[in-house]
Amino acid sequence: VSTPAACPLYVLLVLRLDPQPQRHVCSNTSYLLREDGVVDRTKGYGTIHSTMYPPSGVRYVQVSAGRQATYLLRSDGLVDRSTGYGKVHSTIQASGSLMRTRSEDCIIS
C-alpha cells in the first residue's frame, strides 16, 4: 500500500495578470512560494506547470511577478530573473551599499 505524497505548504501567492485586450484573452500566471524555498508555477485551474528550484544551499524567500519578467529573491541576497516558461534566465547581484548578506535585511513591499 502506497501513501500519497504530502502536499507542500505554501507561504506566498503572487498572481500576474497580463490582459491582452487586442486578443480578448487574459494570461494569468501564479507563483506559489513553498515553505521549503521552492517556487511552483501555475497557469490556471490549480495545475502546477513547472517548479523552480533555487541553487543548492539557498532558498527563494520572495517572488515578484511583472508583465515582462518574474524576480525571485534568494536567501543569499541574489535575485534570479525569469522571462518565461518557469526558467531562470539571469541572476542579478546588487552592487555597493545595496548588497545585503542576509535575507533578513531585505525588505520588499
DSSP file (Angstrom, degrees, kcal/mol; ACC not computed):
  #  RESIDUE AA STRUCTURE BP1 BP2  ACC     N-H-->O    O-->H-N    N-H-->O    O-->H-N    TCO  KAPPA ALPHA  PHI   PSI    X-CA   Y-CA   Z-CA
    1    1 A V              0   0    0      0, 0.0     2,-0.3     0, 0.0     0, 0.0   0.000 360.0 360.0 360.0 126.2    0.0    0.0    0.0
    2    2 A S        -     0   0    0      0, 0.0     0, 0.0     0, 0.0     0, 0.0  -0.730 360.0-136.9 -97.0 146.8    1.5    3.3   -1.0
    3    3 A T        -     0   0    0     -2,-0.3     3,-0.1     1,-0.0     2,-0.0  -0.819  27.2-109.0 -99.9 140.9    0.9    6.5    0.9
    4    4 A P        -     0   0    0      0, 0.0     3,-0.1     0, 0.0     2,-0.1  -0.367  39.5-101.6 -67.0 146.9    0.1    9.8   -1.0
    5    5 A A        -     0   0    0      1,-0.1     2,-0.1    -2,-0.0     0, 0.0  -0.383  42.7-101.6 -66.0 144.8    2.9   12.4   -1.0
    6    6 A A        -     0   0    0      1,-0.1    -1,-0.1    -3,-0.1    -3,-0.0  -0.416  36.0-114.9 -67.7 141.3    2.3   15.2    1.4
    7    7 A C        -     0   0    0     -2,-0.1    -1,-0.1     1,-0.1     2,-0.0  -0.538  35.8-107.3 -73.6 142.2    1.1   18.4   -0.2
    8    8 A P        -     0   0    0      0, 0.0     2,-0.6     0, 0.0    -1,-0.1  -0.361  25.8-121.3 -69.2 151.4    3.5   21.3    0.0
    9    9 A L        -     0   0    0     -2,-0.0    26,-2.8     2,-0.0     2,-0.4  -0.852  26.4-149.6 -93.4 119.7    2.8   24.2    2.4
   10   10 A Y  E     +A   34   0A   0     -2,-0.6    24,-0.3    24,-0.2     3,-0.1  -0.744  20.0 178.8 -93.1 136.8    2.6   27.5    0.5
   11   11 A V  E     +     0   0A   0     22,-3.0     2,-0.3    -2,-0.4    23,-0.2   0.527  68.4  25.3-111.5 -11.3    3.6   30.7    2.3
   12   12 A L  E     -A   33   0A   0     21,-1.1    21,-2.2     2,-0.0     2,-0.4  -0.976  56.2-161.4-155.8 138.6    3.1   33.2   -0.5
   13   13 A L  E     -A   32   0A   0     -2,-0.3     2,-0.5    19,-0.2    19,-0.2  -0.992   8.5-173.2-121.6 127.0    1.0   33.5   -3.7
   14   14 A V  E     -A   31   0A   0     17,-2.6    17,-2.9    -2,-0.4     2,-0.5  -0.986   7.3-162.3-120.6 122.9    1.9   36.0   -6.4
   15   15 A L  E     -A   30   0A   0     -2,-0.5     2,-0.6    15,-0.2    15,-0.2  -0.900   3.0-161.5-108.4 129.3   -0.6   36.4   -9.2
   16   16 A R  E     -A   29   0A   0     13,-3.1    13,-2.0    -2,-0.5     2,-0.5  -0.948   5.3-167.2-110.9 117.2    0.4   38.0  -12.5
   17   17 A L  E     -A   28   0A   0     -2,-0.6    11,-0.2    11,-0.2    -2,-0.0  -0.902   5.8-177.8-101.5 127.4   -2.4   39.3  -14.7
   18   18 A D  E     -A   27   0A   0      9,-1.4     9,-1.8    -2,-0.5     2,-0.1  -0.727  11.1-161.7-126.0  81.2   -1.5   40.1  -18.2
   19   19 A P  E     -A   26   0A   0      0, 0.0     7,-0.2     0, 0.0     3,-0.1  -0.401   9.2-173.2 -67.6 137.4   -4.5   41.5  -20.0
   20   20 A Q  E >>> +A   25   0A   0      5,-2.2     3,-2.0    -2,-0.1     5,-1.3  -0.700   6.2 176.3-128.1  78.3   -4.3   41.4  -23.8
   21   21 A P  T 345S+     0   0    0      0, 0.0     3,-0.5     0, 0.0    -1,-0.1   0.768  74.7  66.0 -59.9 -26.8   -7.4   43.3  -24.9
   22   22 A Q  T 345S+     0   0    0      1,-0.2    -2,-0.0    -3,-0.1     0, 0.0   0.775 113.7  32.3 -66.6 -22.8   -6.5   43.1  -28.6
   23   23 A R  T <45S-     0   0    0     -3,-2.0    -1,-0.2     2,-0.2     3,-0.1   0.372 106.6-124.7-112.0   2.5   -6.9   39.3  -28.4
   24   24 A H  T  <5S+     0   0    0     -4,-0.7     2,-0.3    -3,-0.5    -2,-0.1   0.867  73.3 112.3  56.1  40.1   -9.7   39.3  -25.8
   25   25 A V  E   < -A   20   0A   0     -5,-1.3    -5,-2.2    -7,-0.1     2,-0.4  -0.908  56.6-146.2-134.0 164.6   -7.7   37.0  -23.5
   26   26 A C  E     -A   19   0A   0     -2,-0.3     2,-0.8    -7,-0.2    -9,-0.0  -0.971  11.0-148.7-134.2 118.8   -6.0   37.3  -20.1
   27   27 A S  E     -A   18   0A   0     -9,-1.8    -9,-1.4    -2,-0.4     2,-0.5  -0.783  19.6-172.1 -90.5 109.8   -2.8   35.4  -19.4
   28   28 A N  E     +A   17   0A   0     -2,-0.8     2,-0.4    15,-0.3   -11,-0.2  -0.900   8.7 174.3-107.6 125.3   -2.8   34.5  -15.7
   29   29 A T  E     -A   16   0A   0    -13,-2.0   -13,-3.1    -2,-0.5     2,-0.4  -0.998  10.3-163.1-127.9 133.8    0.3   33.0  -14.1
   30   30 A S  E     -AB  15  42A   0     12,-2.8    12,-2.6    -2,-0.4     2,-0.5  -0.922   6.2-154.6-117.7 143.5    0.6   32.4  -10.4
   31   31 A Y  E     -AB  14  41A   0    -17,-2.9   -17,-2.6    -2,-0.4     2,-0.6  -0.976   8.0-161.7-117.1 126.8    3.8   31.8   -8.5
   32   32 A L  E     -AB  13  40A   0      8,-3.3     8,-2.6    -2,-0.5     2,-0.6  -0.925   7.6-150.2-115.2 110.1    3.5   29.8   -5.2
   33   33 A L  E     -AB  12  39A   0    -21,-2.2   -22,-3.0    -2,-0.6   -21,-1.1  -0.686  18.8-147.4 -81.1 121.8    6.4   30.1   -2.8
   34   34 A R  E >   -A   10   0A   0      4,-3.1     3,-2.1    -2,-0.6   -24,-0.2  -0.497  23.0-112.6 -89.2 158.7    6.7   26.9   -0.8
   35   35 A E  T 3  S+     0   0    0    -26,-2.8   -25,-0.1     1,-0.3    -1,-0.1   0.780 116.5  59.7 -58.1 -29.0    7.8   26.6    2.8
   36   36 A D  T 3  S-     0   0    0    -27,-0.2    -1,-0.3     2,-0.1     3,-0.1   0.371 121.9-103.9 -85.4   6.1   10.9   24.7    1.6
   37   37 A G  S <  S+     0   0    0     -3,-2.1    23,-2.3     1,-0.3     2,-0.3   0.600  82.8 123.1  85.7  11.4   12.0   27.7   -0.6
   38   38 A V        -     0   0    0     21,-0.1    -4,-3.1    15,-0.1     2,-0.5  -0.770  53.7-136.9-102.8 150.8   11.0   26.2   -3.9
   39   39 A V  E     -BC  33  52A   0     13,-2.3    13,-3.9    -2,-0.3     2,-0.4  -0.942   9.2-158.0-115.3 125.4    8.5   28.0   -6.2
   40   40 A D  E     -BC  32  51A   0     -8,-2.6    -8,-3.3    -2,-0.5     2,-0.4  -0.806  10.9-152.3 -96.1 143.2    5.7   26.3   -8.1
   41   41 A R  E     -BC  31  50A   0      9,-3.1     8,-2.7    -2,-0.4     9,-1.6  -0.962  13.8-178.3-120.1 129.6    4.3   28.0  -11.2
   42   42 A T  E     -BC  30  48A   0    -12,-2.6   -12,-2.8    -2,-0.4     6,-0.2  -0.950  23.5-163.4-127.3 148.6    0.7   27.5  -12.4
   43   43 A K        -     0   0    0      4,-0.7   -15,-0.3     1,-0.4     2,-0.2   0.154  69.3 -58.3-112.8  15.4   -1.1   28.9  -15.4
   44   44 A G  S >  S+     0   0    0      3,-0.4     3,-1.6   -14,-0.1    -1,-0.4  -0.463 105.7  58.6 131.2 160.8   -4.5   28.2  -14.1
   45   45 A Y  T 3  S-     0   0    0      1,-0.3     3,-0.1    -2,-0.2     0, 0.0   0.669 113.5 -73.8  60.2  22.2   -7.0   25.6  -12.8
   46   46 A G  T 3  S+     0   0    0      1,-0.2     2,-0.5     0, 0.0    -1,-0.3   0.539  93.2 137.6  76.2   6.2   -4.7   24.5  -10.0
   47   47 A T    <   -     0   0    0     -3,-1.6    -4,-0.7     1,-0.0     2,-0.6  -0.761  52.8-134.7 -90.2 125.9   -2.3   22.6  -12.2
   48   48 A I  E     -C   42   0A   0     -2,-0.5    -6,-0.2    -6,-0.2     3,-0.1  -0.695  23.2-178.5 -78.4 118.4    1.4   23.1  -11.4
   49   49 A H  E     -     0   0A   0     -8,-2.7     2,-0.3    -2,-0.6    -7,-0.2   0.773  64.0  -4.4 -90.7 -29.1    3.1   23.6  -14.8
   50   50 A S  E     -C   41   0A   0     -9,-1.6    -9,-3.1     2,-0.0     2,-0.4  -0.988  57.5-137.9-159.2 158.8    6.6   23.9  -13.6
   51   51 A T  E     -C   40   0A   0     -2,-0.3     2,-0.7   -11,-0.2   -11,-0.2  -0.987  15.0-149.4-123.5 131.5    8.7   24.0  -10.4
   52   52 A M  E     -C   39   0A   0    -13,-3.9   -13,-2.3    -2,-0.4    35,-0.1  -0.892  13.1-163.7-107.0 113.7   11.5   26.5  -10.0
   53   53 A Y        -     0   0    0     -2,-0.7   -15,-0.1   -15,-0.2     3,-0.1  -0.805  13.5-133.9 -98.1 132.7   14.3   25.2   -7.7
   54   54 A P        -     0   0    0      0, 0.0     3,-0.1     0, 0.0     6,-0.1  -0.336  42.2 -79.2 -73.7 166.4   16.9   27.6   -6.3
   55   55 A P    >   -     0   0    0      0, 0.0     3,-1.8     0, 0.0     0, 0.0  -0.228  66.6 -74.7 -60.8 158.1   20.6   26.6   -6.5
   56   56 A S  T 3  S+     0   0    0      1,-0.2     3,-0.1    -3,-0.1    -3,-0.0  -0.261 118.6  22.0 -55.5 135.1   21.9   24.2   -3.9
   57   57 A G  T 3  S+     0   0    0      1,-0.3     2,-0.3    -3,-0.1    -1,-0.2   0.343 110.8  79.9  89.7  -6.4   22.2   25.7   -0.4
   58   58 A V    <   -     0   0    0     -3,-1.8     2,-0.3    17,-0.0    -1,-0.3  -0.845  59.4-151.0-127.7 167.3   19.9   28.6   -0.9
   59   59 A R        -     0   0    0     -2,-0.3    16,-2.5    -3,-0.1     2,-0.4  -0.932  25.3-110.8-130.9 154.5   16.1   29.1   -0.8
   60   60 A Y  E     +D   74   0B   0    -23,-2.3    14,-0.2    -2,-0.3     3,-0.1  -0.745  33.3 176.1 -81.0 136.8   13.7   31.5   -2.5
   61   61 A V  E     +     0   0B   0     12,-3.0     2,-0.3    -2,-0.4    13,-0.2   0.525  61.8  16.5-119.3 -12.2   12.3   33.9    0.1
   62   62 A Q  E     -D   73   0B   0     11,-1.1    11,-2.0   -25,-0.1     2,-0.4  -0.982  58.8-157.3-159.3 151.8   10.2   36.3   -2.0
   63   63 A V  E     -D   72   0B   0     -2,-0.3     2,-0.4     9,-0.2     9,-0.2  -0.995   5.5-175.1-135.3 140.2    8.7   36.5   -5.5
   64   64 A S  E     -D   71   0B   0      7,-2.5     7,-3.2    -2,-0.4     2,-0.5  -0.989   9.6-162.8-135.5 126.5    7.6   39.4   -7.6
   65   65 A A  E     +D   70   0B   0     -2,-0.4     5,-0.2     5,-0.2     2,-0.2  -0.931  13.1 170.0-116.4 130.4    5.9   39.0  -11.0
   66   66 A G        -     0   0    0      3,-2.7   -50,-0.0    -2,-0.5   -48,-0.0  -0.619  48.9 -91.2-123.1-174.7    5.5   41.6  -13.7
   67   67 A R  S    S+     0   0    0     -2,-0.2     3,-0.1     1,-0.2   -51,-0.0   0.863 122.2  26.0 -69.0 -36.8    4.4   41.7  -17.2
   68   68 A Q  S    S+     0   0    0      1,-0.2     2,-0.3    16,-0.0    -1,-0.2   0.697 128.6   7.5-101.2 -23.0    7.9   41.1  -18.8
   69   69 A A        -     0   0    0      2,-0.0    -3,-2.7    14,-0.0     2,-0.4  -0.986  55.1-133.5-157.0 161.3    9.7   39.2  -16.0
   70   70 A T  E     -DE  65  82B   0     12,-2.8    12,-2.9    -2,-0.3     2,-0.4  -0.967  20.6-153.6-119.4 138.7    9.5   37.5  -12.7
   71   71 A Y  E     -DE  64  81B   0     -7,-3.2    -7,-2.5    -2,-0.4     2,-0.5  -0.948   5.0-165.4-118.0 132.8   12.0   38.1  -10.0
   72   72 A L  E     -DE  63  80B   0      8,-2.9     8,-2.7    -2,-0.4     2,-0.4  -0.954  12.9-145.6-121.4 112.2   12.9   35.6   -7.3
   73   73 A L  E     -DE  62  79B   0    -11,-2.0   -12,-3.0    -2,-0.5   -11,-1.1  -0.625  17.6-149.2 -79.1 128.9   14.8   36.8   -4.2
   74   74 A R  E >   -D   60   0B   0      4,-2.9     3,-2.0    -2,-0.4   -14,-0.2  -0.608  24.1-114.3 -97.7 158.6   17.2   34.2   -2.9
   75   75 A S  T 3  S+     0   0    0    -16,-2.5    28,-0.7     1,-0.3    29,-0.1   0.660 115.6  60.8 -66.2 -15.8   18.3   33.7    0.7
   76   76 A D  T 3  S-     0   0    0    -17,-0.2    -1,-0.3     2,-0.1     3,-0.1   0.365 121.0-105.9 -91.3   5.4   21.9   34.7   -0.3
   77   77 A G  S <  S+     0   0    0     -3,-2.0    17,-0.3     1,-0.3    23,-0.2   0.286  82.3 121.8  91.8 -10.7   20.7   38.1   -1.4
   78   78 A L        -     0   0    0     15,-0.1    -4,-2.9    21,-0.1     2,-0.5  -0.468  54.5-137.1 -82.0 159.4   20.9   37.4   -5.2
   79   79 A V  E     -EF  73  92B   0     13,-2.4    13,-3.6    -6,-0.2     2,-0.4  -0.975   6.4-150.1-122.4 124.1   17.9   37.8   -7.4
   80   80 A D  E     -EF  72  91B   0     -8,-2.7    -8,-2.9    -2,-0.5     2,-0.5  -0.761  13.7-152.6 -90.2 138.3   17.0   35.3  -10.2
   81   81 A R  E     -EF  71  90B   0      9,-3.2     8,-3.0    -2,-0.4     9,-1.5  -0.941  10.1-171.4-116.1 130.0   15.2   36.7  -13.2
   82   82 A S  E     -E   70   0B   0    -12,-2.9   -12,-2.8    -2,-0.5     6,-0.2  -0.970  14.3-175.2-120.4 134.4   12.8   34.7  -15.3
   83   83 A T        -     0   0    0      4,-0.4     2,-0.2    -2,-0.4     5,-0.1   0.205  67.4 -39.6-110.6  14.1   11.3   35.9  -18.6
   84   84 A G  B >  S+G   87   0C   0      3,-0.5     3,-1.5   -14,-0.1    -1,-0.4  -0.673 105.7  52.4 148.4 161.6    9.1   32.9  -19.2
   85   85 A Y  T 3  S-     0   0    0      1,-0.3     3,-0.1    -2,-0.2    -2,-0.0   0.621 110.2 -76.3  63.5  18.3    8.5   29.2  -19.1
   86   86 A G  T 3  S+     0   0    0      1,-0.2     2,-0.4   -36,-0.1    -1,-0.3   0.746  97.8 129.7  69.1  22.9    9.5   28.8  -15.4
   87   87 A K  B <   -G   84   0C   0     -3,-1.5     2,-0.5   -35,-0.1    -3,-0.5  -0.893  61.4-124.4-113.1 140.4   13.2   29.1  -16.3
   88   88 A V        +     0   0    0     -2,-0.4    -6,-0.3    -6,-0.2     3,-0.1  -0.726  27.7 178.3 -80.8 124.9   15.8   31.3  -14.7
   89   89 A H        -     0   0    0     -8,-3.0     2,-0.3    -2,-0.5    -7,-0.2   0.668  62.2  -1.1-102.7 -21.8   17.4   33.4  -17.4
   90   90 A S  E     -F   81   0B   0     -9,-1.5    -9,-3.2     2,-0.0     2,-0.4  -0.986  57.8-132.8-161.1 162.0   19.8   35.5  -15.4
   91   91 A T  E     -F   80   0B   0     -2,-0.3     2,-0.4   -11,-0.2   -11,-0.2  -0.985  21.4-152.4-123.1 133.3   20.9   36.2  -11.8
   92   92 A I  E     -F   79   0B   0    -13,-3.6   -13,-2.4    -2,-0.4     2,-0.5  -0.862   6.1-165.3-110.6 136.5   21.3   39.8  -10.6
   93   93 A Q        -     0   0    0     -2,-0.4   -15,-0.1   -15,-0.2     6,-0.1  -0.985  21.1-128.3-121.0 128.0   23.6   41.0   -7.8
   94   94 A A        -     0   0    0     -2,-0.5     2,-0.3   -17,-0.3     5,-0.0  -0.396  27.4-135.9 -68.3 150.5   23.2   44.4   -6.2
   95   95 A S    >   -     0   0    0     -2,-0.1     3,-1.6     3,-0.1     4,-0.2  -0.758  53.1 -15.0-109.7 157.2   26.3   46.5   -6.2
   96   96 A G  G >  S-     0   0    0     -2,-0.3     3,-1.4     1,-0.3    -2,-0.0  -0.226 127.3  -5.2  60.0-136.1   27.9   48.6   -3.5
   97   97 A S  G 3  S+     0   0    0      1,-0.3    -1,-0.3     3,-0.0    -3,-0.0   0.595 124.9  70.5 -72.7 -10.3   25.9   49.5   -0.4
   98   98 A L  G <  S+     0   0    0     -3,-1.6     2,-0.3     2,-0.1    -1,-0.3   0.736  76.0  98.6 -76.8 -21.1   22.7   47.9   -1.9
   99   99 A M    <   -     0   0    0     -3,-1.4     2,-0.3    -4,-0.2   -21,-0.1  -0.507  57.0-166.5 -72.6 128.9   24.1   44.4   -1.4
  100  100 A R        -     0   0    0     -2,-0.3    -6,-0.1   -23,-0.2     3,-0.1  -0.848  17.7-155.9-111.6 150.5   22.9   42.6    1.7
  101  101 A T  S    S+     0   0    0     -2,-0.3     2,-0.4     1,-0.1    -1,-0.1   0.601  78.8  50.7-101.0 -13.2   24.4   39.5    3.1
  102  102 A R  S >  S-     0   0    0      1,-0.1     3,-1.3   -25,-0.1     4,-0.4  -0.977  71.2-139.3-126.9 139.8   21.4   38.2    5.0
  103  103 A S  G >  S+     0   0    0    -28,-0.7     3,-1.2    -2,-0.4    -1,-0.1   0.768 102.2  68.7 -66.5 -23.6   17.8   37.8    3.7
  104  104 A E  G 3  S+     0   0    0      1,-0.2    -1,-0.3   -29,-0.1   -29,-0.0   0.761  94.5  57.7 -65.2 -22.9   16.5   39.2    7.0
  105  105 A D  G <  S+     0   0    0     -3,-1.3     2,-0.4     2,-0.0    -1,-0.2   0.634  88.4  92.9 -80.8 -13.7   18.0   42.6    5.9
  106  106 A C    <   -     0   0    0     -3,-1.2     2,-0.5    -4,-0.4   -29,-0.0  -0.666  55.8-169.1 -87.4 131.3   16.0   42.7    2.7
  107  107 A I        -     0   0    0     -2,-0.4     2,-0.5     2,-0.0    -3,-0.0  -0.980   5.5-179.8-121.7 122.7   12.6   44.5    2.8
  108  108 A I              0   0    0     -2,-0.5    -2,-0.0     1,-0.1     0, 0.0  -0.984 360.0 360.0-122.2 126.1   10.3   44.1   -0.2
  109  109 A S              0   0    0     -2,-0.5    -1,-0.1     0, 0.0    -2,-0.0   0.371 360.0 360.0-126.2 360.0    6.9   45.9   -0.2
